[in-house]
Amino acid sequence: MDTPLHFCTMAATVTWLYAERLAHTPQRCYAVNGRRHFAFSDVRKLITEVALQPSFDRLFPKLVKPTHNSFITALLRMVA
Protein backbone atom coordinates (compact mmCIF):
# COMPACT_ATOMS: atom_id res chain seq x y z
CA MET A 1 0.00 0.00 0.00
CA ASP A 2 2.86 2.38 0.79
CA THR A 3 4.96 1.12 -2.12
CA PRO A 4 4.73 4.32 -4.24
CA LEU A 5 5.82 6.37 -1.24
CA HIS A 6 8.72 4.01 -0.53
CA PHE A 7 9.80 4.11 -4.17
CA CYS A 8 9.71 7.92 -4.27
CA THR A 9 11.62 8.18 -1.00
CA MET A 10 14.25 5.75 -2.25
CA ALA A 11 14.63 7.66 -5.54
CA ALA A 12 15.05 10.96 -3.69
CA THR A 13 17.61 9.41 -1.35
CA VAL A 14 19.64 7.95 -4.22
CA THR A 15 19.54 11.31 -6.01
CA TRP A 16 20.87 13.19 -2.98
CA LEU A 17 23.55 10.53 -2.38
CA TYR A 18 24.66 11.04 -5.97
CA ALA A 19 24.74 14.81 -5.41
CA GLU A 20 26.78 14.40 -2.23
CA ARG A 21 29.51 12.58 -4.16
CA LEU A 22 29.82 15.15 -6.94
CA ALA A 23 33.18 16.91 -7.15
CA HIS A 24 31.59 20.28 -7.98
CA THR A 25 28.25 22.01 -7.59
CA PRO A 26 25.99 21.36 -10.57
CA GLN A 27 25.02 24.22 -12.82
CA ARG A 28 21.63 25.66 -11.98
CA CYS A 29 18.89 25.08 -14.57
CA TYR A 30 16.96 28.08 -13.29
CA ALA A 31 19.41 30.51 -11.73
CA VAL A 32 18.08 32.76 -8.97
CA ASN A 33 19.94 35.90 -7.92
CA GLY A 34 21.58 35.56 -4.53
CA ARG A 35 21.33 31.75 -4.35
CA ARG A 36 24.36 29.55 -4.72
CA HIS A 37 22.67 26.27 -3.82
CA PHE A 38 21.52 23.76 -6.38
CA ALA A 39 18.11 22.12 -6.53
CA PHE A 40 16.85 18.56 -6.82
CA SER A 41 15.99 19.15 -10.48
CA ASP A 42 19.61 20.14 -11.20
CA VAL A 43 20.89 16.82 -9.87
CA ARG A 44 18.13 14.91 -11.65
CA LYS A 45 19.18 16.56 -14.94
CA LEU A 46 22.80 15.45 -14.34
CA ILE A 47 21.70 11.86 -13.71
CA THR A 48 19.64 11.92 -16.91
CA GLU A 49 22.61 13.17 -18.93
CA VAL A 50 24.83 10.39 -17.53
CA ALA A 51 22.17 7.74 -18.17
CA LEU A 52 21.83 8.80 -21.82
CA GLN A 53 25.54 8.34 -22.56
CA PRO A 54 26.41 5.26 -24.65
CA SER A 55 28.82 3.98 -21.98
CA PHE A 56 25.97 3.71 -19.44
CA ASP A 57 24.95 0.33 -20.92
CA ARG A 58 28.19 -1.18 -19.60
CA LEU A 59 27.03 -0.60 -16.04
CA PHE A 60 23.46 -1.69 -16.66
CA PRO A 61 23.32 -3.92 -19.72
CA LYS A 62 20.02 -4.25 -21.53
CA LEU A 63 18.25 -7.49 -20.82
CA VAL A 64 18.16 -9.75 -23.84
CA LYS A 65 15.29 -12.17 -24.19
CA PRO A 66 16.68 -15.70 -24.42
CA THR A 67 16.24 -17.40 -27.77
CA HIS A 68 14.84 -20.51 -26.13
CA ASN A 69 12.32 -21.01 -23.36
CA SER A 70 14.06 -22.92 -20.58
CA PHE A 71 10.74 -24.00 -19.05
CA ILE A 72 9.58 -25.52 -22.33
CA THR A 73 12.98 -27.15 -22.79
CA ALA A 74 12.76 -28.73 -19.34
CA LEU A 75 9.26 -30.05 -20.08
CA LEU A 76 10.39 -31.54 -23.38
CA ARG A 77 13.30 -33.27 -21.66
CA MET A 78 10.92 -34.80 -19.13
CA VAL A 79 8.63 -36.05 -21.91
CA ALA A 80 11.41 -37.53 -24.06
For each residue, the residues with C-beta under 8 A, 3 or more apart:
1:
2: 5 6
3: 6 7
4: 7 8
5: 2 8 9
6: 2 3 9 10
7: 3 4 10 11
8: 4 5 11 12
9: 5 6 12 13
10: 6 7 13 14
11: 7 8 14 15
12: 8 9 15 16 40
13: 9 10 16 17
14: 10 11 17 18
15: 11 12 18 19 40 43 44 47
16: 12 13 19 20 40 43
17: 13 14 20 21
18: 14 15 21 22 43 46 47
19: 15 16 22 26 38 43
20: 16 17
21: 17 18
22: 18 19 25 26 43 46
23:
24:
25: 22 36 38
26: 19 22 38 42 43 45 46
27: 42
28: 31 32 35 38 39 42
29: 39 41 42 45
30: 39 41
31: 28 35
32: 28 35
33:
34:
35: 28 31 32
36: 25
37:
38: 19 25 26 28 42 43
39: 28 29 30 42 43
40: 12 15 16 43 44
41: 29 30 44 45
42: 26 27 28 29 38 39 45 46
43: 15 16 18 19 22 26 38 39 40 46 47
44: 15 40 41 47 48
45: 26 29 41 42 48 49
46: 18 22 26 42 43 49 50
47: 15 18 43 44 50 51
48: 44 45 51 52
49: 45 46 52 53
50: 46 47 53 56
51: 47 48 56
52: 48 49 56
53: 49 50 56
54: 57
55: 58 59
56: 50 51 52 53 59 60
57: 54 60 61 62
58: 55 61
59: 55 56
60: 56 57
61: 57 58
62: 57
63:
64:
65:
66: 69 70
67:
68: 72 73
69: 66 72 73
70: 66 73 74
71: 74 75
72: 68 69 75 76
73: 68 69 70 76 77
74: 70 71 77 78
75: 71 72 78 79
76: 72 73 79 80
77: 73 74 80
78: 74 75
79: 75 76
80: 76 77
